[in-house]
């Protein structure tokens, strides 16, 4: 079984800052938008391997109206996220996530591929990328 290759746009990245274990902060600048993720923890279960994080999205010059958070892909070493889920009690879709006062701040869960032996110590190898192949626009600005 081959790996699926997806075109991505790699923007200015500030690498994982933090200790070798525990939370790490990542920041990504894409066009007029900055995406920041604070990676918090990893869990492994029969359902899969997951990375938990807080994500913030803000626009620099315009007002952010909504974001397709499915565009925000997490890479940790050779592992790539296959899905992002909003960690909330409400049924909120990642592809049409509304901004509040021009900003998005939410907890997310990235479902990771090939991540069974990884842990928080691997956050030092983490980067964010924007997958521009999604059907919905990644960011809607006003």
N, C-alpha and C positions, 0 to 999 in steps of 0.2 A: 504494500500500500504506500503510495507516494505522498509527499507532503504538498499541501495546497499552497501555491505561491500567490500572495496578494500584493499588488502595488501599494506602497505606502509613501507618505511624505514625511521625511524626517526633518524636523525643524530644530531650532536652537535648543539644545538640551543641557540642563544643569543636572549632573549625575546625582546619584543617590548620596545624600549627605546624612551622616549619622554614624553610629558605631557599627561594628561588624555584626551585631545582633540587635534586634529591636526595630523600632520605627525608622523609616527613611523618608526623606522629602525629595520629590521629583518635580521639576517644572519644565514646561514645554511651551514655546512661543510658536503659534501658527497664524500667519496673517495678522489680524488685529486682535487675536484672542490669546490669552494665557491660561493654560491648564496646569493646575498644581495638584499633586497627589501625595498624601501622607500614608505610606504603606505601614500597616499596623501589625498584622499577624497572618499566619498561614494555618490552614487546617486540612487534614487528609481524612477522607471517609470513603465508604463504599460508593457514594454518589460522585466523588471526584476530589480534585485538589484545588483549594481556593485561597486567594489572597484578599484580605479585607483592608479597605482603605477609606480615607476621607478625600473627596475630590472637590476642588473649587475651580470654577470657570468664570473668567471675567474678560470683558472687552476693554481694549485700551482707549480708543477714541470714540467709538460708537456705543450704543446701548444693546446689550445682549438680550434677545427675546426668548430664545430657546436653543437647545443643543441636542444633537444626536450623539448621546454618550457611547453608542455602539462604535463610533469612529475612534474612540480613545482606546488604544491597544497597549497592553502592558507586556513588556519583554523582560524576562529575567534570565540572563545567559542565553541558552538555546531554547528556552521555553517561551511560548507565546500564548497570550490569553485567547480563548475561543469565544468567550461571551462575557458580557458585563451585566450584572443584575443590581438594581437599586435596592439597598438594604433598608426597607421601610415596612411599616404595617399596611400602608396603602398600596393599592395596585397601580404602580407608576411605571410607565414604559420608558425605557432608556432612550429610544430613538426620537422621542418628542418631549424631552424634559424641559418644562417651563422655567424661565429665570424669574427671580423675585428681586425687584428693584435693580435689574441689570446684572444680577449675579446668580450663580448656581453654587450651592454648597450642599453636598449630600454624601452619605455613606454608600459605598459600593462593594460588590463582591465580584472579583474576576475569577472566572473558571479557567484554570490553566491546563495546557497540554504538556505532557512529558515533564511532570513536576512532582512525581511521587516521592523522590528522595530529597526534595528541597525544603529549606526552612528560612526563618527570618534572617539568618546570617547571609543568605544569598541576595538579600535586598541590595547589597553593594554593587551587584551586577545589573541593576534594574534601569530601564529606560522607558519612556513613553513615546509612542508614535501615533500619528494620525492616519487612519485608513480612509483614503478618499474614494474608495470604490463602493461605499454604501449608497443605497438608493436615495435616501433622504439627505439633504445638505447637512454637513457636520455642524455648522453654526449659523443661526439666523440673527442678523444684526439689523438695527434700525438707525 
